[in-house]
Amino acid sequence: MHKHISKHEETKHLASDVVHYREYKILLQPDRFTSKKGFLEFWDAVGKTLKKLHIKVDHDEHAADSQVREVLFYDTPQFDLYNNHFILRKRTFYEQGWPRADHELTFKFRAPELTAAAAVDVRPQLGGHDEIKFKEELLLERDKLGGMRSVYSHGCVLTSPKIELDRGIEDIAKAFPTLKKIDIRPRTKMMLVNNVAVEEVQNTMGVIHFGHHFKGKTTIAIWRSRALEKSLSGEFAFQCKFDQLDDVSQESLDLSEEFYKRVQLDCADWVKLGTTKTAMVYGLGDKQPSNRE
């Protein structure tokens, strides 16, 4: 059973660092998603689990419409950011095959401990950040189905910031001062991780209701490496937002976790164990990161 994060827990963090999101993620075998048909077939399989647990779902009228995004990760050649639990990701949205003028830059720190994630100030020096996000991510256990583990993600999202991502680490550290605490030579080059440009195709399937106003927007996605012409992983995810986790009904939390565990077992042939999407991108080259998510 999930243990609530107490309002009185002894942790020092900013007022804005209260966990406001719970995102439940299940990685899926990429070879099941060679066309839109795979998205719909998996959603049908999920529907059987929803029905068994008597969970209400509002189906999105545009569930068959796909959104396409390009996802790029930037780091030093030695993966200094990722090995210190930081992620720097640029995401560009496409409309009718063309990239939009604006893009989204996400900088985050991710760790298994709430206190460790809360202690890192991810706010950018340049200001103007769109949002600080502190979320609990529920992930598959590494080696078996039907379980879950938590990591805490503390990040900020910026829209089209004027930051040169492929210059030196000192330029990135000026934008995100918390990186100055990492022992990296100031002029260390930043570069595209493993030269991988990810094409993400995502469909929003609907909203799952767990009762007492606890609900999650639900998506199915596939990540593909453009350079390798290779599908990396699919993902089924639903994200619930709230003001305080302590205020969420325990009954609703229990039902969300029961569904998360049950759908892994019911859709076992679809599930991919042992990694995260980000870890897959970092693992594509000759050099392997020391961070094991």
Secondary structure, 3 states (H helix, E strand, C coil): CCCCCCCCCCCCCCHHHCCCEEEEEEEECHHHCCCHHHHHHHHHHHHHHHHHCCCEEEECCCCCCCEEEEEEEEECCCCHHHHCCEEEEEEEEEECCEEEEEEEEEEEEEECCHHHHHCCCCCCCCCCCCEEEEEEEEECCCCCCCCCEEEEEEEEEEECCCCCCCCEHHHHHHHCHHHHHCCCCCCCECEEHHHCCEEEEEEEEEEEECCCCCEEEEEEEEEEECCCCEEEEEEEEEEEECCCHHHCCHHHHHHHHHHHHHHHHHCHHHECCCCCHHHHHHCCCCCCCCCCC
